[in-house]
Amino acid sequence: MSDASLREEVCRCGASLFGRGLTFGSTGNLSVRHPDGGWLMTPTNASLGELDPARLSHIGDDGHLVSGDPPTKEAFLHRVMYAERQGAGAVVHLHSTHSVAVSCLHGLDPCDCLPPLTAYYIMRVGRLPLVPYHPPGDDSLARAVAKLAGKHHAVLLANHGPVVAGTSLANAVYATEELEETAKLTLMLHGRDTRPLTPEQVEDLRSRLKLW
């Protein structure tokens, strides 16, 4: 995909996420691998609903700004996902309401903090570990995410939100949307007698799919 097409895709996905209420204000950030090396990232303090293709941040392989506005202050979350997942083509980080709400609940399983309510969740997300709370922008958060990113392409930051890598921007967005919908279902069903997929059904799905 050309530089111009990639920039348009980032802006289109950002506008879609913003328009459907999956992000708000200047929260959330997106990145994609650039065909010439490095990454395109959404700028700091930018609304995903009003991105300008020409102002996206082009970050080189060395982590320095090549062109565009300064990148999101959470660029380190993206960099550690790329570093630990060589097949990652894009990363999405949102403060989406239902996912953040789940991340604030007491007693979550830190190894897998959403129940397997649907086959589609298993197919898109798999297991979702919880990253303990760290102050936003702190180096300790980057180190905590890095410890999990090698085995998981999606993580949930406690009291913060999800970080999801995908082989493409479309796949990263799809997985993030599935995560948010499952978080919403989890909250809707909270306190009710639910029937999630059994461990055997989950393992059957995993055996049928090569989960990325």
C-alpha positions in Angstrom: 0.0 0.0 0.0 1.4 3.5 -0.9 2.1 6.2 1.6 -0.9 8.2 0.5 -3.3 5.2 0.7 -2.0 4.2 4.1 -2.5 7.7 5.4 -6.1 7.8 4.1 -6.8 4.4 5.7 -5.6 5.6 9.1 -7.8 8.7 8.9 -10.8 6.7 7.6 -10.5 4.1 10.5 -10.0 6.9 13.0 -13.2 8.7 11.8 -15.1 5.4 11.9 -14.1 4.6 15.5 -14.8 8.2 16.6 -18.2 8.3 14.8 -19.4 5.2 16.5 -18.4 6.3 20.0 -15.4 4.0 20.5 -13.2 6.9 21.2 -13.9 10.5 22.3 -12.1 13.8 22.6 -8.4 13.4 21.8 -8.2 9.9 23.4 -7.1 6.8 21.5 -4.3 6.3 18.9 -3.5 4.2 15.9 -0.4 3.2 14.1 0.6 1.2 11.0 3.9 0.0 9.6 5.1 2.3 6.8 6.2 0.8 3.5 9.5 2.8 3.6 10.3 1.8 7.2 9.1 2.9 10.6 5.5 3.7 11.3 2.7 6.2 10.7 1.1 7.2 14.0 -1.7 9.5 15.0 -0.4 12.8 16.5 -0.5 13.8 20.1 -3.6 15.7 21.3 -5.4 14.8 18.0 -9.0 13.7 17.7 -9.4 10.4 15.8 -12.5 12.0 14.2 -10.6 14.9 12.6 -7.2 13.4 11.4 -5.3 15.2 8.7 -3.4 12.7 6.4 -0.6 15.2 5.9 -0.1 15.7 9.6 0.2 12.1 10.7 3.5 11.3 12.5 6.0 9.3 10.4 8.3 7.7 12.9 11.6 6.1 11.7 12.9 2.7 12.7 15.1 4.5 15.2 12.1 6.0 17.0 12.7 9.6 15.8 10.2 11.8 14.1 10.7 11.8 10.3 7.8 14.1 9.3 4.5 15.3 10.5 3.3 16.4 13.9 4.7 15.0 17.1 3.3 11.5 17.7 0.9 10.3 20.4 2.3 10.4 23.9 1.5 6.7 24.1 3.7 5.9 21.1 5.8 3.6 23.5 2.8 1.2 23.7 2.9 0.8 19.9 6.6 0.4 19.8 6.7 -2.4 22.3 4.0 -4.3 20.5 5.9 -4.1 17.2 9.1 -5.0 18.9 7.6 -8.2 20.5 5.4 -9.1 17.6 7.3 -9.2 14.3 4.2 -9.9 12.3 2.3 -6.8 13.6 1.3 -4.5 10.8 -0.8 -2.1 13.0 -1.7 -1.3 16.6 -4.9 0.2 18.0 -5.2 1.7 21.5 -8.5 3.0 22.7 -10.1 4.2 26.0 -13.4 2.6 24.8 -16.1 2.8 27.5 -17.0 -0.8 28.1 -13.4 -2.1 27.9 -12.3 0.5 30.4 -15.2 -0.3 32.7 -14.2 -4.0 32.7 -10.6 -3.0 33.4 -11.8 -1.3 36.6 -13.6 -4.3 38.0 -12.3 -6.1 41.1 -11.4 -9.7 41.0 -10.5 -10.1 37.3 -8.5 -13.1 36.2 -5.2 -11.4 35.3 -4.4 -14.1 32.7 -7.7 -13.8 30.9 -10.0 -11.0 32.0 -13.0 -11.5 29.6 -15.1 -14.6 29.5 -15.4 -16.6 26.2 -19.0 -15.6 25.5 -18.8 -16.0 21.7 -16.8 -17.9 19.1 -16.0 -14.6 17.4 -14.2 -13.3 20.5 -12.0 -16.3 20.6 -11.3 -16.0 16.9 -10.4 -12.3 17.0 -8.9 -11.9 20.5 -8.1 -15.2 22.1 -6.9 -14.6 25.6 -6.8 -11.2 27.1 -4.4 -10.6 30.0 -4.7 -7.7 32.3 -1.7 -5.3 32.7 -1.6 -4.0 36.3 -2.1 -0.2 36.6 0.8 2.0 35.8 0.7 5.8 35.3 0.1 6.7 31.7 3.3 7.5 29.9 5.5 5.8 32.6 8.3 3.5 31.4 7.0 0.9 33.8 3.9 0.5 31.6 6.0 -0.1 28.5 7.9 -2.8 30.3 4.7 -4.5 31.7 3.1 -4.6 28.2 6.4 -5.9 26.6 6.3 -8.9 29.0 2.9 -10.0 27.6 3.0 -8.9 24.0 5.1 -11.8 22.8 2.3 -14.2 23.6 -0.7 -12.0 23.3 -1.7 -9.6 20.5 -4.3 -7.9 22.7 -3.9 -6.8 26.3 -6.1 -4.7 28.7 -4.5 -2.0 30.7 -6.0 -1.7 34.2 -8.1 1.5 34.6 -7.0 2.6 31.1 -8.1 0.5 28.1 -7.1 -2.1 25.4 -4.0 -2.3 23.2 -4.4 -4.5 20.2 -2.0 -5.5 17.4 -3.0 -7.0 14.1 -1.5 -8.1 10.9 -3.2 -5.1 9.2 -5.0 -2.0 10.5 -8.3 -3.6 9.5 -7.6 -6.7 11.5 -6.4 -4.7 14.5 -9.6 -2.6 14.4 -11.8 -5.7 14.0 -10.2 -7.3 17.0 -10.6 -4.1 19.1 -14.3 -3.9 18.2 -14.8 -7.6 19.1 -13.1 -6.9 22.4 -15.3 -3.9 23.1 -18.5 -5.8 22.3 -17.5 -8.7 24.5 -16.8 -6.2 27.3 -20.2 -4.7 26.8 -21.9 -8.1 26.9 -19.9 -9.0 30.0 -21.3 -5.9 31.8 -24.8 -6.5 30.5 -24.8 -10.0 31.8 -23.1 -9.2 35.1 -24.9 -10.9 38.0 -26.9 -13.1 35.6 -26.5 -16.9 35.2 -24.5 -17.0 31.9 -23.4 -19.8 29.6 -20.0 -19.0 28.2 -18.3 -21.4 25.9 -16.9 -24.5 27.7 -13.1 -25.0 27.9 -13.6 -27.9 25.4 -15.4 -25.6 22.9 -12.7 -22.9 23.3 -9.9 -25.4 22.7 -11.7 -26.8 19.7 -11.9 -23.3 18.2 -8.2 -22.7 18.9 -7.3 -26.0 17.3 -9.2 -25.1 14.1 -7.6 -21.6 13.9 -4.0 -20.4 13.9 -4.7 -17.6 16.3 -2.3 -14.7 15.6 
